[in-house]
Amino acid sequence: MKKVILILSLILSTGLAYSQYGGSYKSSSGFDPSKLTFGGNMNLQFGNYTAVGISPQVGYNFSKYFTAGVGLGYNYFREKNYDVKWSRHYVSFDVFGRFYPVDFLVISVQPEASRVWETIENSGNKYKTNKFVPSVLIGGGLRYMNMIAMIQYDVVQEEYSPYGNNLFYSIGYSFNF
């Protein structure tokens, strides 16, 4: 887990460091680096139930109304109840599209492919699961400056989905350089 977090941190910090160099550049192909956006989500929760995650994303503002991009993610969940210990590690890749009908509203679609590693320890017995988990998140919410707050839902409803079978909220960030 520490290695994954370290690698993701190095990749993100290197990208941010290199984004500071150079001026505005527009190639003849129409690609404009000033339309790149960097952001993502982080989560932390500790106690009998622990949740830790990071999911950086890189996108491109195709217009003032539409942004699309890709992201990577890592999530860790653990729960301890008496003699039962349960944990899951997720590594994921996502593609996202966000539509902004007005400046402060956002509608989002995000297909995601995850790999889950689950361990359950119960009364000295240990069970392990390793499987592919698809998700498609749809949602909407509000945007204020660099923050995006959304209500989302996983329409695939796979048993091992990290999002469960309820609506959930997420608060993320997005920065343009």
Buried (B, 14 or more C-beta within 10 A) or exposed (E): EEEBBEEBEEEBEEEEEEEEEEEEEEEEEEEEBEBBBBBBBEBEEEEEEBBBBBBBBBBBBEEEEEBBBEBBBBBBBBBBEEEEBBBBBBBBEBBBBBBBEEEEEBBBBBBBEBEBBBBBBEEEEEEEEEEEBEBBBBBBBEBEEEEBEBEBBBEEEBEBBBBEEEEBEBEBBBEEE
